[in-house]
Amino acid sequence: MTVWDQLVGQQHTVKALSTAVAGHGMSHAWLFTGPPGSGRSNAAIAFAAALECEQGGCGVCHECHTVLGGTHADVSVIRTQKLSIGVDEVRDLVRRSALAPAGRRWQIMIVEDADRLTDQACNALLKAIEEPTDRTLWMLCAPTVEDVLPTIRSRCRLVTLATPTTPEVAGFLTRVDGVNEALASYAARASQGHIGRARALARDEATRNRRREIVSLPARLTSLGACMTASANLVEVTKEEADAITSELDALEKKDLDTSYGVVERGRRPREYAPALAALDKAQKTRAKRRHLDVVDRGLMDLVSVYRDAIAVAVRATGALVNEEIRGDIEKVAATSTPELNLRRIGWIFEAREQMLEFNVPIALALDSMMVALKVPEGSNR
């Protein structure tokens, strides 16, 4: 098993990166792009492991294990749960990039969310990429090249990942995670090529139940009251999932903070503890907001899949539906609308997404407006 085995449906990418590891077409800066769930950061980390490995990515040596496990001394990964990556974080990474590697090969800096860099952070990063040290490599990850400043992307070699096909994702779940074929097929279809989402759906029944609740909404939007109820349900379901993800991490961080300051229950607390606790609380609230937005965004993509399926049914397209298990509901949506209306509905969903992610419109308000727009037309008898 090599370091490339976790990359699903990325044969062309693996070939290009393996060639670079062998010394052909190497660059000091790389930009990994691809749709959500395609494995951008996984590809960067696998590439880093292969570069640090004496055998080009064997997957079993100490170098491979430490890079993949996040503990290699010469591989730094910056990732964030916040809304943005600030200049101080990037400056710290730039300082580390100037150090000679502890090992015999490369000092590698990976920025997982390069699309979240602030303008100041981009400027700090640009100088480091323009004047790299001989043994330093930069790897940036972003959804598209347009998400990165032109001055930065022009200095990077581009690696574009594709969305894995349903059979590729299902095969990965069966082969690597031991998921039975029926569940793997469902998770692969429902995830729409998002590997992390597919694994969550395959492993966790609660995640599957939350998704089923979301995709059942379009068929129920028959009145204004139903629309408002659907909006409230979507807020509740996504908040529940986001809290499940963040609550355990919040508790661990609080415990680590208490330990580092020697705080015990009802004991004396150092003067420096209060501001540290306040900073942690602020960071956790920011992360919770971002996580909720991310989960809502995923829920909106699940809604989009229902209307896409309805269009496919209406035009009698061949192939399995994304939501094959609720075909009855899909046919109901198709019968009470037209393909043109469902295309407009998809547009309204993306408008709500933009309002929340780009313009900071409150989640509940954006979803209320969206659900009313998605309502089944009155008197429809199609």
Buried (B, 14 or more C-beta within 10 A) or exposed (E): EBBBBBBBBBEEBBEBBBEBBEEEEEBBBBBBBBBBBBBBBBBBBBBBBBBBBEEBBBBEBEBBBBBBEEEBEBBBBBEBBBBBBBBEBBBEBBEBBEEEBEBEBBBBBBBBBBBBBBEEBBBBBBEBBEEBBEBBBBBBBBBEBEBBBEEBBEBBBEBBBBBBEBEBBBBBBBEEBEBEEEBBBBBBBBBBBBBEBBBBBBBEEEBBEBBBBBBBBBBBBBEEEBBBBBBBBBBEBBBEBBBBBBEEBBEEBBEEBBEEBEBEEEEEBEEEBEEBBEEBEEBBEBBBBBBBBBBBBBBBBBBBBBBBBBBBBBEEEEEEBBBBBBEEBBBBBBEBBBBEBBEBBBEBBBBBBEBBBEEEBEBEEBBBBBBBBBBBEEEEEE
